[in-house]
């Protein structure tokens, strides 16, 4: 898969997507990088640590988050996208579920759209992505964790997302799926979907795993968000073993090293 100017070997590698939250209220790092200088400094840090993609987000999606207007979100993300593009040679993902924000990001030069609602929030987003011919990451999500059979329902929901993408004309070679750990799921659901990631390979698309510092780790280890790196690393190793092509994380250096070690062992199996 080509993202930006880089070819990604999704069959043999697991790449790190570094999180850049341009938000005052994200659950883990809110307010740390919402000035342009801090955002650029952190981007440079993540690139040095081995990030393959930078994921820019202008709206917190933590539980109980405040919904931003499209205009506010655009004002947050576009200057950062343009500044990263002018200074660094790295693909940029835009974390948004709103078509107008995606359109503004595409004009600013983003290389991938990362939608936490799997094309089900904004009816125009699929068409925006299709027209741009950019790759996209489509996440599983629900308003409520109300399931009859959890894994069967997740696969059904993702099947609906894939149909929306295909109907809009998004190329099959440009779709990445995300199981949506921490979104529309109970604690037990989150553990189960990490353990059963391989079932999502039935769609034939590359997978992105996003567990970094999330509540499933905090609840398991009884730790605050800034002390969840070890728990995150375990989930990253699980992701590699279960064939994920990407992991989306805050702590880039540690996760890159965990992936390298896991891959080295796997090559001897």
N, C-alpha and C positions, 0 to 999 in steps of 0.2 A: 504494500500500500504506500502511495506517495502522499505525504502530508507536508505542505509547503514545498521546500526545495530538497526534501530528504526522503529517501526510500527506506521503509521500515520492513525488516525481515521478520514478519509476524509468525512464521512457522518455527523459528529457531531462537528467538530472543524475547525478553520481556523488558519493556522500556518504562522509564520513570517519567511521569507527568508531574511537574512541580506546581504546587498550588500557590497562586498569587491573589490573595483576597484584597480587593480595593474597597474595604468595608470597615465601618466603625464597630460592627456588632457581630462578626463571625464568632462561632462558639469557641474557637481555639486561639485565633490570632487577630481578632477584631481590633482595628485601630493601629496596628503595627506598620502597615504598608500602604495606608491610604493617602500618603503624600507622594508626589512624583519621584522625588529624590530617593525616598525609602523604597519605593516599588522598584526602581531601577537598580538600586544597590542589592536588594534581595534577589532580583532576577539574575544579576551577575554572579551572586553567590551560588544560586541553584545551578546555573550553567557550569560553573567550575566544579561543582559537586557531582555532575553527571546527568542532570536532567536532559531529556531528549525533546520535551515539549513544555512550554509554560502555559498553564491554564489560568486565564484572567477572569475573575468574577467580581461583579459590582454590587451584587445583592446577596446578603446572607441567606442561606437556606436551612439554617438550624431550626429546630422545633420552636414554633412561636415567633418566627422571624417577621419583621415589618416589610410589607409589600412596598416596593419602590415604584414610582411612575417610570414609564419608559424613558422620558426625558432625563430624569435624574440618573438613571442607570447609564444612559448613553454618555452623559457628562462625566461620569466617573471613569468609564472604561476606555473611551475612544482616545483621550490624550495619552493614556498609558500604553495602549496598543501601538499608537503611532510612534511613541518614544522608544519602545522596545524594538520596533521594526527598524528604526533609523540607527540604532546602536548595536544590535546583536543579530547574529545570523542563526536564528532558532525558530522553529515552527511555533505559532501561537494558537491556542485553543481559547474560544470564548464561551464561558459558562453562562448560558442564558436560555430561557424558554419562551422569549418574546420575539416576535418576528421583526418588529421595528428596531429593536436592539441588535438583533442578528444582522439586519441589513446595514446598520451603521457600522458594525464591527467588520463586516465584509468589505465595505468601502475603505475602512481604515487599514485593512490588510490581514485580517485573521485567516488562519489556514484550516480551521476545524471548528464546527459548532457542537457544543456539548450541552445537551438538553436533558434536564432532570425529570421532565414529564413525558419523555418518549413520544413527542409530537402530539400529545393529547390535551395540552393546555391552550395553545394558540393554533387555531385552524389554518393559519396562513404560513406557519413556520416551515412546514414540509416543502411547500412550493418555493419559498425563499432559498432553502438549502439546495433544492433540485436545480434552480436557475443558476445558482452560484457554481455548481459542479464541485463544491467542496465536500470533503468527507465529514461525517457526523458521528457523534457518540450518543446513543439513545438509551436512556436509563429506564429501568422498571420502577414504577411508583404507583401508589394508590392514596386516596384521601384517608382511608381507614384500613387498618390491618384486619380486615374481615374476609377470611378465607374458608372455603369448604375443604379443599385439599391444597395445602400451601404450594408445593412445587408445581403441581398441575395447573393451578391458577396463575402462578407466575409465568409459566410457559405460554399459557393462553393469552395473558396480557401482553407479553412481548410479541406474540404472533400478530396481535392487533396492531401494535406499533410498526412492525415490519410491513404489514399490508398498507398502512397509511403512507409509509416511505415509498414503497413500490408504486402505489397509485399516483403519487405526486411526481414520480420519475427520478427518484434518487437511485443512483447506480448501486447495484448490489455489492460492487467492489469497494464502495465508499461508506459502508455501514459498520460501526462498532457497537456492540451491546454491553450494557452495564447492569449487573444484577440489582443495583440500588440498595446496597447495605445501608441501613439507617433511615430508609424512606418507606413509609407505609408498611412497617413491619414491627413485630414485637421483638423483644430480646431473643427469644427462642427461634423465631423466624430468621433473624440475622445470623445466628450460629448455624442454622440448618443450611441456609443458602451458600454460606462460605464453604461448608462441608460438601455440598453437592454441586459445586460450580460446573463440573464436567457435563451436567445435564443440559446446560445452555449451549454446549457445542452442537446440539442437534440442529440449530439454525444455520450453522456453517459460517458464522461471522466471527471475527476476532472479539475477544472479551477484554473489558477494562474493569479492574477491581478498585473500588474506592472505599477504604476502611479507615483511613488515617485518623487516629486520635478519636474515633467515634465512640458513641455511648456503649456499644456492645463490648468494647475493650474496657471502658471505664467501669461498667457494671460488673464485668467478670473479675477485674483485678482490684476494684474499689479504689480507683485512682483518678485524680483530676486530669483535665485535658492535656496539661503540659508535662505529664508524667506517663504518657501512654506509648512511647516510642517502641519499647520492647514488645508490647502486645501487637502493635502495628506490624513490626517485623515478622512476627509469627504468621500473621494473615498474608503478608507479602510472599513468604515462602510457600504457603498453601496455594496462593495464586499461581506461582511459577509451576509448582508440581501439577496443578490442574489445568495448565495450558493457557493461562491469561497472557495476553500480549502487552498489556499496559497495567501499571498501578499508578493511582493518583494519590500523591502523598505531600505532607508538609516537610518531613525530615528527609531530604533528598540523599545526602551522603550515606546515611545509615542504610537506607533501603537499596541504594545502588550496590553497596557492598554485600548486603544479604543476598541479592539476586545473583551477583557474580559468584558467590560461594555456592549457592544452590545449583547454578548452572554447571559449575566445575564438577560437582559430585554427580550430577545427572549424566554428564558426558562419559562417566566411567561405569554407568549402569548397564 
